[in-house]
């Protein structure tokens, strides 16, 4: 088989199991913009889904930290918190919500 026809390695199969990947989810809630009540509500809902429903939350968070995702909620943690110099991924793994 020619190289350009080979499938990509399945390194991120976890993405398809994420709660945010479900077809009935609005992807916009993971990228709330501004400080309106709607944006804040979307952010809270996205975090709730991550913590309460997502089977791959920690993989998602680790991915966001590794690639330095600039915006959005990944693994229940928003970009402001991830970019905080005091952010401690290991403590989040042990404790849960932070």
N, C-alpha and C positions, 0 to 999 in steps of 0.2 A: 504494500500500500504506500502511496506517495505520502511524504511527510505532511503536506498541507491538507490532506484528507483525514489525518488521524485526529481522533477526538482529543480535546484538552484533558490533561490529567485531572482526576476528580479530587482536587485538593480542597475545594470548598463545598462539598456535598451538603454540609450542615446548613447552608443558606436556604436550601429548599425545604428544610424542616422548621425554619423559623416561623414564629407566630405572625410576624409582619408579612410573610410571603403568602399567607392565605388569600385566596382570590377576593374574598368579600371585605378585605381591609383597605382602608384609604391610606395610601402610602404617604400622603401629605402630613399626617399627624406625627410622623417621626422627624419631620423637618419644620417645626413651628417657627414662624417668623414674627418678630416684633413682640410687643408686650401687651397686646389686647387680651381681653378676657377669653376670647376664642382660642388664641394661640396658647395661652397658659393652660386652658382646659385640654387642648389637644396634646400638649406635652405631658400633662398628668396622666391622660388616658394611655398614651404610648408607653410611659414608664410602668403603669399598672399592668398592661398587657405583657410587657417584657418580664416583669417579676412574677406575675401570677400564672402566665400561660405558656411562656416560651421554653421549650426543652433545650434550646441551644444558646441561652442567654449569655453564658460566660464565654463561649466560643466567639460570639458576636462582639462582645466587649473587648476581648483579647485582640480580635482582628482590627477593630477600630483603633485601639491603642497602637498596634503594630504599624498600621498604615497611616497613622496620625490623621484620622478623619477630621476634617476641619469643621464640619457642621453636622447637626443631626443627633438623634438619640439612638444609641447602639447599646444593647445589653442593659437597657434601663438607665443609662447614664448620659446626660447631655454633654454637648461640646464644652460648655463653660466648666463643668466639673472635671471632665477628662483633661482639659488643658491647665487645670489648677496644679501648681507645682507640688502641692501636698497630696494629690490624688494617689491613693494606695490601692492598686488592683488586687493585691493579695488579701487585704483586709475585707474588700468587697466580696471576694470569693467565700470567705469564712462566715461573714456576718449576714450577708444578703443586702437588704436595702441600706442605702447610706445617703 
